[in-house]
Amino acid sequence: ARLPFSGDEARRVARYGVHSTLLLAGEASEDALQGMDWRRVAVLHVAAHALVDPESQTGTALALTPSGTSDGFMSPGRS
């Protein structure tokens, strides 16, 4: 289920950045995050669901928008 008011939250947070990139709904995908130039990112704010596996980092993931090339679950153990 979608998080109520997460878009409003993201818009408010983006106003604090000088050069903010705002990704909402279908734009907030695993592919979009992997394609970003991280050298220009000082702060990342994510308003999304997460799956937490207390036994393994690779089982923990952010639930983002899936695409044709990714399932939308971005975890620290996957690139």
Secondary structure as UniProt FT lines:
FT   TURN            4..5
FT   HELIX           6..14
FT   TURN            15..16
FT   HELIX           25..27
FT   HELIX           30..34
FT   HELIX           38..40
FT   STRAND          49..51
FT   TURN            54..55
FT   HELIX           57..59
FT   STRAND          61..63
FT   STRAND          73..74
FT   TURN            76..77
//
